[in-house]
Amino acid sequence: MYAVIKTGGKQYRVAEGQKIKVEQIPADIGAEISLDQVLSVGEGDSLKVGAPFVDGAVVKAKVLSHGRHEKVRIFKMRRRKHYQKRQGHRQNFTEIQIESIA
């Protein structure tokens, strides 16, 4: 069984027991959270698609850790104009493990 969930402005295809890193969620480590923005639920050949969300579908997950991704380096340059710009950015994340899809 799998589901497509929406969190942090992104969509993820998840299955039970899977670990994923999502945008930061304000929850304590070890806490169980429920993600109710489920776009579709599938099992085998059957697929239930919501408009926009599936009614009554909930994905339960456990918060494993919080952290920060690797730094993304941004470099811009205009040739022959003596222009160089450097910038770095790190995004916060929450690692969760999918417990159940109902």
Phi and psi restraints in degrees (range 20) as a CNS / XPLOR table:
assign (resid 1 and name C) (resid 2 and name N)
       (resid 2 and name CA) (resid 2 and name C) 1.0 -139.1 20.0 2
assign (resid 2 and name N) (resid 2 and name CA)
       (resid 2 and name C) (resid 3 and name N) 1.0 165.3 20.0 2
assign (resid 2 and name C) (resid 3 and name N)
       (resid 3 and name CA) (resid 3 and name C) 1.0 -145.9 20.0 2
assign (resid 3 and name N) (resid 3 and name CA)
       (resid 3 and name C) (resid 4 and name N) 1.0 156.1 20.0 2
assign (resid 3 and name C) (resid 4 and name N)
       (resid 4 and name CA) (resid 4 and name C) 1.0 -111.5 20.0 2
assign (resid 4 and name N) (resid 4 and name CA)
       (resid 4 and name C) (resid 5 and name N) 1.0 117.7 20.0 2
assign (resid 4 and name C) (resid 5 and name N)
       (resid 5 and name CA) (resid 5 and name C) 1.0 -113.4 20.0 2
assign (resid 5 and name N) (resid 5 and name CA)
       (resid 5 and name C) (resid 6 and name N) 1.0 160.4 20.0 2
assign (resid 5 and name C) (resid 6 and name N)
       (resid 6 and name CA) (resid 6 and name C) 1.0 -121.0 20.0 2
assign (resid 6 and name N) (resid 6 and name CA)
       (resid 6 and name C) (resid 7 and name N) 1.0 123.3 20.0 2
assign (resid 6 and name C) (resid 7 and name N)
       (resid 7 and name CA) (resid 7 and name C) 1.0 -152.1 20.0 2
assign (resid 7 and name N) (resid 7 and name CA)
       (resid 7 and name C) (resid 8 and name N) 1.0 138.0 20.0 2
assign (resid 7 and name C) (resid 8 and name N)
       (resid 8 and name CA) (resid 8 and name C) 1.0 65.5 20.0 2
assign (resid 8 and name N) (resid 8 and name CA)
       (resid 8 and name C) (resid 9 and name N) 1.0 26.3 20.0 2
assign (resid 8 and name C) (resid 9 and name N)
       (resid 9 and name CA) (resid 9 and name C) 1.0 78.9 20.0 2
assign (resid 9 and name N) (resid 9 and name CA)
       (resid 9 and name C) (resid 10 and name N) 1.0 7.1 20.0 2
assign (resid 9 and name C) (resid 10 and name N)
       (resid 10 and name CA) (resid 10 and name C) 1.0 -125.7 20.0 2
assign (resid 10 and name N) (resid 10 and name CA)
       (resid 10 and name C) (resid 11 and name N) 1.0 162.1 20.0 2
assign (resid 10 and name C) (resid 11 and name N)
       (resid 11 and name CA) (resid 11 and name C) 1.0 -114.9 20.0 2
assign (resid 11 and name N) (resid 11 and name CA)
       (resid 11 and name C) (resid 12 and name N) 1.0 139.6 20.0 2
assign (resid 11 and name C) (resid 12 and name N)
       (resid 12 and name CA) (resid 12 and name C) 1.0 -131.3 20.0 2
assign (resid 12 and name N) (resid 12 and name CA)
       (resid 12 and name C) (resid 13 and name N) 1.0 138.8 20.0 2
assign (resid 12 and name C) (resid 13 and name N)
       (resid 13 and name CA) (resid 13 and name C) 1.0 -94.8 20.0 2
assign (resid 13 and name N) (resid 13 and name CA)
       (resid 13 and name C) (resid 14 and name N) 1.0 118.9 20.0 2
assign (resid 13 and name C) (resid 14 and name N)
       (resid 14 and name CA) (resid 14 and name C) 1.0 -125.5 20.0 2
assign (resid 14 and name N) (resid 14 and name CA)
       (resid 14 and name C) (resid 15 and name N) 1.0 155.4 20.0 2
assign (resid 14 and name C) (resid 15 and name N)
       (resid 15 and name CA) (resid 15 and name C) 1.0 -134.6 20.0 2
assign (resid 15 and name N) (resid 15 and name CA)
       (resid 15 and name C) (resid 16 and name N) 1.0 164.4 20.0 2
assign (resid 15 and name C) (resid 16 and name N)
       (resid 16 and name CA) (resid 16 and name C) 1.0 -64.3 20.0 2
assign (resid 16 and name N) (resid 16 and name CA)
       (resid 16 and name C) (resid 17 and name N) 1.0 136.7 20.0 2
assign (resid 16 and name C) (resid 17 and name N)
       (resid 17 and name CA) (resid 17 and name C) 1.0 85.8 20.0 2
assign (resid 17 and name N) (resid 17 and name CA)
       (resid 17 and name C) (resid 18 and name N) 1.0 -4.4 20.0 2
assign (resid 17 and name C) (resid 18 and name N)
       (resid 18 and name CA) (resid 18 and name C) 1.0 -81.2 20.0 2
assign (resid 18 and name N) (resid 18 and name CA)
       (resid 18 and name C) (resid 19 and name N) 1.0 143.8 20.0 2
assign (resid 18 and name C) (resid 19 and name N)
       (resid 19 and name CA) (resid 19 and name C) 1.0 -107.1 20.0 2
assign (resid 19 and name N) (resid 19 and name CA)
       (resid 19 and name C) (resid 20 and name N) 1.0 131.4 20.0 2
assign (resid 19 and name C) (resid 20 and name N)
       (resid 20 and name CA) (resid 20 and name C) 1.0 -138.0 20.0 2
assign (resid 20 and name N) (resid 20 and name CA)
       (resid 20 and name C) (resid 21 and name N) 1.0 157.0 20.0 2
assign (resid 20 and name C) (resid 21 and name N)
       (resid 21 and name CA) (resid 21 and name C) 1.0 -107.0 20.0 2
assign (resid 21 and name N) (resid 21 and name CA)
       (resid 21 and name C) (resid 22 and name N) 1.0 122.5 20.0 2
assign (resid 21 and name C) (resid 22 and name N)
       (resid 22 and name CA) (resid 22 and name C) 1.0 -120.0 20.0 2
assign (resid 22 and name N) (resid 22 and name CA)
       (resid 22 and name C) (resid 23 and name N) 1.0 171.9 20.0 2
assign (resid 22 and name C) (resid 23 and name N)
       (resid 23 and name CA) (resid 23 and name C) 1.0 -56.2 20.0 2
assign (resid 23 and name N) (resid 23 and name CA)
       (resid 23 and name C) (resid 24 and name N) 1.0 153.2 20.0 2
assign (resid 23 and name C) (resid 24 and name N)
       (resid 24 and name CA) (resid 24 and name C) 1.0 -58.1 20.0 2
assign (resid 24 and name N) (resid 24 and name CA)
       (resid 24 and name C) (resid 25 and name N) 1.0 131.2 20.0 2
assign (resid 24 and name C) (resid 25 and name N)
       (resid 25 and name CA) (resid 25 and name C) 1.0 -115.1 20.0 2
assign (resid 25 and name N) (resid 25 and name CA)
       (resid 25 and name C) (resid 26 and name N) 1.0 129.8 20.0 2
assign (resid 25 and name C) (resid 26 and name N)
       (resid 26 and name CA) (resid 26 and name C) 1.0 -76.0 20.0 2
assign (resid 26 and name N) (resid 26 and name CA)
       (resid 26 and name C) (resid 27 and name N) 1.0 85.0 20.0 2
assign (resid 26 and name C) (resid 27 and name N)
       (resid 27 and name CA) (resid 27 and name C) 1.0 -146.7 20.0 2
assign (resid 27 and name N) (resid 27 and name CA)
       (resid 27 and name C) (resid 28 and name N) 1.0 152.7 20.0 2
assign (resid 27 and name C) (resid 28 and name N)
       (resid 28 and name CA) (resid 28 and name C) 1.0 -76.5 20.0 2
assign (resid 28 and name N) (resid 28 and name CA)
       (resid 28 and name C) (resid 29 and name N) 1.0 155.7 20.0 2
assign (resid 28 and name C) (resid 29 and name N)
       (resid 29 and name CA) (resid 29 and name C) 1.0 -66.8 20.0 2
assign (resid 29 and name N) (resid 29 and name CA)
       (resid 29 and name C) (resid 30 and name N) 1.0 132.8 20.0 2
assign (resid 29 and name C) (resid 30 and name N)
       (resid 30 and name CA) (resid 30 and name C) 1.0 91.7 20.0 2
assign (resid 30 and name N) (resid 30 and name CA)
       (resid 30 and name C) (resid 31 and name N) 1.0 -9.1 20.0 2
assign (resid 30 and name C) (resid 31 and name N)
       (resid 31 and name CA) (resid 31 and name C) 1.0 -76.5 20.0 2
assign (resid 31 and name N) (resid 31 and name CA)
       (resid 31 and name C) (resid 32 and name N) 1.0 150.5 20.0 2
assign (resid 31 and name C) (resid 32 and name N)
       (resid 32 and name CA) (resid 32 and name C) 1.0 -99.8 20.0 2
assign (resid 32 and name N) (resid 32 and name CA)
       (resid 32 and name C) (resid 33 and name N) 1.0 128.7 20.0 2
assign (resid 32 and name C) (resid 33 and name N)
       (resid 33 and name CA) (resid 33 and name C) 1.0 -117.9 20.0 2
assign (resid 33 and name N) (resid 33 and name CA)
       (resid 33 and name C) (resid 34 and name N) 1.0 156.9 20.0 2
assign (resid 33 and name C) (resid 34 and name N)
       (resid 34 and name CA) (resid 34 and name C) 1.0 -119.0 20.0 2
assign (resid 34 and name N) (resid 34 and name CA)
       (resid 34 and name C) (resid 35 and name N) 1.0 129.4 20.0 2
assign (resid 34 and name C) (resid 35 and name N)
       (resid 35 and name CA) (resid 35 and name C) 1.0 -104.0 20.0 2
assign (resid 35 and name N) (resid 35 and name CA)
       (resid 35 and name C) (resid 36 and name N) 1.0 109.9 20.0 2
assign (resid 35 and name C) (resid 36 and name N)
       (resid 36 and name CA) (resid 36 and name C) 1.0 -100.1 20.0 2
assign (resid 36 and name N) (resid 36 and name CA)
       (resid 36 and name C) (resid 37 and name N) 1.0 -1.4 20.0 2
assign (resid 36 and name C) (resid 37 and name N)
       (resid 37 and name CA) (resid 37 and name C) 1.0 -89.7 20.0 2
assign (resid 37 and name N) (resid 37 and name CA)
       (resid 37 and name C) (resid 38 and name N) 1.0 75.8 20.0 2
assign (resid 37 and name C) (resid 38 and name N)
       (resid 38 and name CA) (resid 38 and name C) 1.0 -99.7 20.0 2
assign (resid 38 and name N) (resid 38 and name CA)
       (resid 38 and name C) (resid 39 and name N) 1.0 119.1 20.0 2
assign (resid 38 and name C) (resid 39 and name N)
       (resid 39 and name CA) (resid 39 and name C) 1.0 -84.3 20.0 2
assign (resid 39 and name N) (resid 39 and name CA)
       (resid 39 and name C) (resid 40 and name N) 1.0 -35.4 20.0 2
assign (resid 39 and name C) (resid 40 and name N)
       (resid 40 and name CA) (resid 40 and name C) 1.0 -157.7 20.0 2
assign (resid 40 and name N) (resid 40 and name CA)
       (resid 40 and name C) (resid 41 and name N) 1.0 154.3 20.0 2
assign (resid 40 and name C) (resid 41 and name N)
       (resid 41 and name CA) (resid 41 and name C) 1.0 -131.7 20.0 2
assign (resid 41 and name N) (resid 41 and name CA)
       (resid 41 and name C) (resid 42 and name N) 1.0 131.6 20.0 2
assign (resid 41 and name C) (resid 42 and name N)
       (resid 42 and name CA) (resid 42 and name C) 1.0 -134.5 20.0 2
assign (resid 42 and name N) (resid 42 and name CA)
       (resid 42 and name C) (resid 43 and name N) 1.0 148.0 20.0 2
assign (resid 42 and name C) (resid 43 and name N)
       (resid 43 and name CA) (resid 43 and name C) 1.0 -148.5 20.0 2
assign (resid 43 and name N) (resid 43 and name CA)
       (resid 43 and name C) (resid 44 and name N) 1.0 113.8 20.0 2
assign (resid 43 and name C) (resid 44 and name N)
       (resid 44 and name CA) (resid 44 and name C) 1.0 65.1 20.0 2
assign (resid 44 and name N) (resid 44 and name CA)
       (resid 44 and name C) (resid 45 and name N) 1.0 -123.4 20.0 2
assign (resid 44 and name C) (resid 45 and name N)
       (resid 45 and name CA) (resid 45 and name C) 1.0 -87.9 20.0 2
assign (resid 45 and name N) (resid 45 and name CA)
       (resid 45 and name C) (resid 46 and name N) 1.0 -17.1 20.0 2
assign (resid 45 and name C) (resid 46 and name N)
       (resid 46 and name CA) (resid 46 and name C) 1.0 -85.4 20.0 2
assign (resid 46 and name N) (resid 46 and name CA)
       (resid 46 and name C) (resid 47 and name N) 1.0 142.8 20.0 2
assign (resid 46 and name C) (resid 47 and name N)
       (resid 47 and name CA) (resid 47 and name C) 1.0 -141.9 20.0 2
assign (resid 47 and name N) (resid 47 and name CA)
       (resid 47 and name C) (resid 48 and name N) 1.0 126.4 20.0 2
assign (resid 47 and name C) (resid 48 and name N)
       (resid 48 and name CA) (resid 48 and name C) 1.0 -110.7 20.0 2
assign (resid 48 and name N) (resid 48 and name CA)
       (resid 48 and name C) (resid 49 and name N) 1.0 119.7 20.0 2
assign (resid 48 and name C) (resid 49 and name N)
       (resid 49 and name CA) (resid 49 and name C) 1.0 -110.8 20.0 2
assign (resid 49 and name N) (resid 49 and name CA)
       (resid 49 and name C) (resid 50 and name N) 1.0 133.4 20.0 2
assign (resid 49 and name C) (resid 50 and name N)
       (resid 50 and name CA) (resid 50 and name C) 1.0 -90.0 20.0 2
assign (resid 50 and name N) (resid 50 and name CA)
       (resid 50 and name C) (resid 51 and name N) 1.0 170.1 20.0 2
assign (resid 50 and name C) (resid 51 and name N)
       (resid 51 and name CA) (resid 51 and name C) 1.0 -136.5 20.0 2
assign (resid 51 and name N) (resid 51 and name CA)
       (resid 51 and name C) (resid 52 and name N) 1.0 82.4 20.0 2
assign (resid 51 and name C) (resid 52 and name N)
       (resid 52 and name CA) (resid 52 and name C) 1.0 -87.1 20.0 2
assign (resid 52 and name N) (resid 52 and name CA)
       (resid 52 and name C) (resid 53 and name N) 1.0 -20.2 20.0 2
assign (resid 52 and name C) (resid 53 and name N)
       (resid 53 and name CA) (resid 53 and name C) 1.0 -116.7 20.0 2
assign (resid 53 and name N) (resid 53 and name CA)
       (resid 53 and name C) (resid 54 and name N) 1.0 152.5 20.0 2
assign (resid 53 and name C) (resid 54 and name N)
       (resid 54 and name CA) (resid 54 and name C) 1.0 -77.2 20.0 2
assign (resid 54 and name N) (resid 54 and name CA)
       (resid 54 and name C) (resid 55 and name N) 1.0 127.8 20.0 2
assign (resid 54 and name C) (resid 55 and name N)
       (resid 55 and name CA) (resid 55 and name C) 1.0 -68.6 20.0 2
assign (resid 55 and name N) (resid 55 and name CA)
       (resid 55 and name C) (resid 56 and name N) 1.0 129.5 20.0 2
assign (resid 55 and name C) (resid 56 and name N)
       (resid 56 and name CA) (resid 56 and name C) 1.0 78.8 20.0 2
assign (resid 56 and name N) (resid 56 and name CA)
       (resid 56 and name C) (resid 57 and name N) 1.0 -0.2 20.0 2
assign (resid 56 and name C) (resid 57 and name N)
       (resid 57 and name CA) (resid 57 and name C) 1.0 -87.0 20.0 2
assign (resid 57 and name N) (resid 57 and name CA)
       (resid 57 and name C) (resid 58 and name N) 1.0 131.5 20.0 2
assign (resid 57 and name C) (resid 58 and name N)
       (resid 58 and name CA) (resid 58 and name C) 1.0 -137.7 20.0 2
assign (resid 58 and name N) (resid 58 and name CA)
       (resid 58 and name C) (resid 59 and name N) 1.0 136.6 20.0 2
assign (resid 58 and name C) (resid 59 and name N)
       (resid 59 and name CA) (resid 59 and name C) 1.0 -109.6 20.0 2
assign (resid 59 and name N) (resid 59 and name CA)
       (resid 59 and name C) (resid 60 and name N) 1.0 122.1 20.0 2
assign (resid 59 and name C) (resid 60 and name N)
       (resid 60 and name CA) (resid 60 and name C) 1.0 -98.3 20.0 2
assign (resid 60 and name N) (resid 60 and name CA)
       (resid 60 and name C) (resid 61 and name N) 1.0 135.6 20.0 2
assign (resid 60 and name C) (resid 61 and name N)
       (resid 61 and name CA) (resid 61 and name C) 1.0 -138.7 20.0 2
assign (resid 61 and name N) (resid 61 and name CA)
       (resid 61 and name C) (resid 62 and name N) 1.0 157.7 20.0 2
assign (resid 61 and name C) (resid 62 and name N)
       (resid 62 and name CA) (resid 62 and name C) 1.0 -115.1 20.0 2
assign (resid 62 and name N) (resid 62 and name CA)
       (resid 62 and name C) (resid 63 and name N) 1.0 133.6 20.0 2
assign (resid 62 and name C) (resid 63 and name N)
       (resid 63 and name CA) (resid 63 and name C) 1.0 -78.5 20.0 2
assign (resid 63 and name N) (resid 63 and name CA)
       (resid 63 and name C) (resid 64 and name N) 1.0 122.3 20.0 2
assign (resid 63 and name C) (resid 64 and name N)
       (resid 64 and name CA) (resid 64 and name C) 1.0 -95.5 20.0 2
assign (resid 64 and name N) (resid 64 and name CA)
       (resid 64 and name C) (resid 65 and name N) 1.0 -43.6 20.0 2
assign (resid 64 and name C) (resid 65 and name N)
       (resid 65 and name CA) (resid 65 and name C) 1.0 -164.5 20.0 2
assign (resid 65 and name N) (resid 65 and name CA)
       (resid 65 and name C) (resid 66 and name N) 1.0 166.3 20.0 2
assign (resid 65 and name C) (resid 66 and name N)
       (resid 66 and name CA) (resid 66 and name C) 1.0 -120.0 20.0 2
assign (resid 66 and name N) (resid 66 and name CA)
       (resid 66 and name C) (resid 67 and name N) 1.0 152.5 20.0 2
assign (resid 66 and name C) (resid 67 and name N)
       (resid 67 and name CA) (resid 67 and name C) 1.0 -172.1 20.0 2
assign (resid 67 and name N) (resid 67 and name CA)
       (resid 67 and name C) (resid 68 and name N) 1.0 -167.8 20.0 2
assign (resid 67 and name C) (resid 68 and name N)
       (resid 68 and name CA) (resid 68 and name C) 1.0 -129.7 20.0 2
assign (resid 68 and name N) (resid 68 and name CA)
       (resid 68 and name C) (resid 69 and name N) 1.0 139.3 20.0 2
assign (resid 68 and name C) (resid 69 and name N)
       (resid 69 and name CA) (resid 69 and name C) 1.0 -69.6 20.0 2
assign (resid 69 and name N) (resid 69 and name CA)
       (resid 69 and name C) (resid 70 and name N) 1.0 173.7 20.0 2
assign (resid 69 and name C) (resid 70 and name N)
       (resid 70 and name CA) (resid 70 and name C) 1.0 -65.0 20.0 2
assign (resid 70 and name N) (resid 70 and name CA)
       (resid 70 and name C) (resid 71 and name N) 1.0 155.0 20.0 2
assign (resid 70 and name C) (resid 71 and name N)
       (resid 71 and name CA) (resid 71 and name C) 1.0 -71.7 20.0 2
assign (resid 71 and name N) (resid 71 and name CA)
       (resid 71 and name C) (resid 72 and name N) 1.0 134.0 20.0 2
assign (resid 71 and name C) (resid 72 and name N)
       (resid 72 and name CA) (resid 72 and name C) 1.0 -95.4 20.0 2
assign (resid 72 and name N) (resid 72 and name CA)
       (resid 72 and name C) (resid 73 and name N) 1.0 120.6 20.0 2
assign (resid 72 and name C) (resid 73 and name N)
       (resid 73 and name CA) (resid 73 and name C) 1.0 -92.8 20.0 2
assign (resid 73 and name N) (resid 73 and name CA)
       (resid 73 and name C) (resid 74 and name N) 1.0 131.3 20.0 2
assign (resid 73 and name C) (resid 74 and name N)
       (resid 74 and name CA) (resid 74 and name C) 1.0 -118.8 20.0 2
assign (resid 74 and name N) (resid 74 and name CA)
       (resid 74 and name C) (resid 75 and name N) 1.0 127.9 20.0 2
assign (resid 74 and name C) (resid 75 and name N)
       (resid 75 and name CA) (resid 75 and name C) 1.0 -135.1 20.0 2
assign (resid 75 and name N) (resid 75 and name CA)
       (resid 75 and name C) (resid 76 and name N) 1.0 123.6 20.0 2
assign (resid 75 and name C) (resid 76 and name N)
       (resid 76 and name CA) (resid 76 and name C) 1.0 -120.2 20.0 2
assign (resid 76 and name N) (resid 76 and name CA)
       (resid 76 and name C) (resid 77 and name N) 1.0 143.8 20.0 2
assign (resid 76 and name C) (resid 77 and name N)
       (resid 77 and name CA) (resid 77 and name C) 1.0 -151.3 20.0 2
assign (resid 77 and name N) (resid 77 and name CA)
       (resid 77 and name C) (resid 78 and name N) 1.0 138.7 20.0 2
assign (resid 77 and name C) (resid 78 and name N)
       (resid 78 and name CA) (resid 78 and name C) 1.0 -110.0 20.0 2
assign (resid 78 and name N) (resid 78 and name CA)
       (resid 78 and name C) (resid 79 and name N) 1.0 122.8 20.0 2
assign (resid 78 and name C) (resid 79 and name N)
       (resid 79 and name CA) (resid 79 and name C) 1.0 -69.8 20.0 2
assign (resid 79 and name N) (resid 79 and name CA)
       (resid 79 and name C) (resid 80 and name N) 1.0 142.7 20.0 2
assign (resid 79 and name C) (resid 80 and name N)
       (resid 80 and name CA) (resid 80 and name C) 1.0 63.6 20.0 2
assign (resid 80 and name N) (resid 80 and name CA)
       (resid 80 and name C) (resid 81 and name N) 1.0 12.9 20.0 2
assign (resid 80 and name C) (resid 81 and name N)
       (resid 81 and name CA) (resid 81 and name C) 1.0 -117.8 20.0 2
assign (resid 81 and name N) (resid 81 and name CA)
       (resid 81 and name C) (resid 82 and name N) 1.0 2.5 20.0 2
assign (resid 81 and name C) (resid 82 and name N)
       (resid 82 and name CA) (resid 82 and name C) 1.0 57.6 20.0 2
assign (resid 82 and name N) (resid 82 and name CA)
       (resid 82 and name C) (resid 83 and name N) 1.0 39.5 20.0 2
assign (resid 82 and name C) (resid 83 and name N)
       (resid 83 and name CA) (resid 83 and name C) 1.0 -117.9 20.0 2
assign (resid 83 and name N) (resid 83 and name CA)
       (resid 83 and name C) (resid 84 and name N) 1.0 120.1 20.0 2
assign (resid 83 and name C) (resid 84 and name N)
       (resid 84 and name CA) (resid 84 and name C) 1.0 -138.2 20.0 2
assign (resid 84 and name N) (resid 84 and name CA)
       (resid 84 and name C) (resid 85 and name N) 1.0 135.2 20.0 2
assign (resid 84 and name C) (resid 85 and name N)
       (resid 85 and name CA) (resid 85 and name C) 1.0 -132.3 20.0 2
assign (resid 85 and name N) (resid 85 and name CA)
       (resid 85 and name C) (resid 86 and name N) 1.0 130.5 20.0 2
assign (resid 85 and name C) (resid 86 and name N)
       (resid 86 and name CA) (resid 86 and name C) 1.0 -120.3 20.0 2
assign (resid 86 and name N) (resid 86 and name CA)
       (resid 86 and name C) (resid 87 and name N) 1.0 142.0 20.0 2
assign (resid 86 and name C) (resid 87 and name N)
       (resid 87 and name CA) (resid 87 and name C) 1.0 -150.1 20.0 2
assign (resid 87 and name N) (resid 87 and name CA)
       (resid 87 and name C) (resid 88 and name N) 1.0 147.1 20.0 2
assign (resid 87 and name C) (resid 88 and name N)
       (resid 88 and name CA) (resid 88 and name C) 1.0 -128.2 20.0 2
assign (resid 88 and name N) (resid 88 and name CA)
       (resid 88 and name C) (resid 89 and name N) 1.0 153.5 20.0 2
assign (resid 88 and name C) (resid 89 and name N)
       (resid 89 and name CA) (resid 89 and name C) 1.0 -151.0 20.0 2
assign (resid 89 and name N) (resid 89 and name CA)
       (resid 89 and name C) (resid 90 and name N) 1.0 136.1 20.0 2
assign (resid 89 and name C) (resid 90 and name N)
       (resid 90 and name CA) (resid 90 and name C) 1.0 -125.8 20.0 2
assign (resid 90 and name N) (resid 90 and name CA)
       (resid 90 and name C) (resid 91 and name N) 1.0 135.9 20.0 2
assign (resid 90 and name C) (resid 91 and name N)
       (resid 91 and name CA) (resid 91 and name C) 1.0 -106.9 20.0 2
assign (resid 91 and name N) (resid 91 and name CA)
       (resid 91 and name C) (resid 92 and name N) 1.0 138.5 20.0 2
assign (resid 91 and name C) (resid 92 and name N)
       (resid 92 and name CA) (resid 92 and name C) 1.0 -76.5 20.0 2
assign (resid 92 and name N) (resid 92 and name CA)
       (resid 92 and name C) (resid 93 and name N) 1.0 148.6 20.0 2
assign (resid 92 and name C) (resid 93 and name N)
       (resid 93 and name CA) (resid 93 and name C) 1.0 -140.8 20.0 2
assign (resid 93 and name N) (resid 93 and name CA)
       (resid 93 and name C) (resid 94 and name N) 1.0 163.1 20.0 2
assign (resid 93 and name C) (resid 94 and name N)
       (resid 94 and name CA) (resid 94 and name C) 1.0 -125.3 20.0 2
assign (resid 94 and name N) (resid 94 and name CA)
       (resid 94 and name C) (resid 95 and name N) 1.0 126.2 20.0 2
assign (resid 94 and name C) (resid 95 and name N)
       (resid 95 and name CA) (resid 95 and name C) 1.0 -92.2 20.0 2
assign (resid 95 and name N) (resid 95 and name CA)
       (resid 95 and name C) (resid 96 and name N) 1.0 126.2 20.0 2
assign (resid 95 and name C) (resid 96 and name N)
       (resid 96 and name CA) (resid 96 and name C) 1.0 -125.2 20.0 2
assign (resid 96 and name N) (resid 96 and name CA)
       (resid 96 and name C) (resid 97 and name N) 1.0 156.4 20.0 2
assign (resid 96 and name C) (resid 97 and name N)
       (resid 97 and name CA) (resid 97 and name C) 1.0 -118.9 20.0 2
assign (resid 97 and name N) (resid 97 and name CA)
       (resid 97 and name C) (resid 98 and name N) 1.0 129.8 20.0 2
assign (resid 97 and name C) (resid 98 and name N)
       (resid 98 and name CA) (resid 98 and name C) 1.0 -77.3 20.0 2
assign (resid 98 and name N) (resid 98 and name CA)
       (resid 98 and name C) (resid 99 and name N) 1.0 121.6 20.0 2
assign (resid 98 and name C) (resid 99 and name N)
       (resid 99 and name CA) (resid 99 and name C) 1.0 -92.0 20.0 2
assign (resid 99 and name N) (resid 99 and name CA)
       (resid 99 and name C) (resid 100 and name N) 1.0 -49.4 20.0 2
assign (resid 99 and name C) (resid 100 and name N)
       (resid 100 and name CA) (resid 100 and name C) 1.0 -153.4 20.0 2
assign (resid 100 and name N) (resid 100 and name CA)
       (resid 100 and name C) (resid 101 and name N) 1.0 154.2 20.0 2
assign (resid 100 and name C) (resid 101 and name N)
       (resid 101 and name CA) (resid 101 and name C) 1.0 -121.8 20.0 2
assign (resid 101 and name N) (resid 101 and name CA)
       (resid 101 and name C) (resid 102 and name N) 1.0 119.3 20.0 2
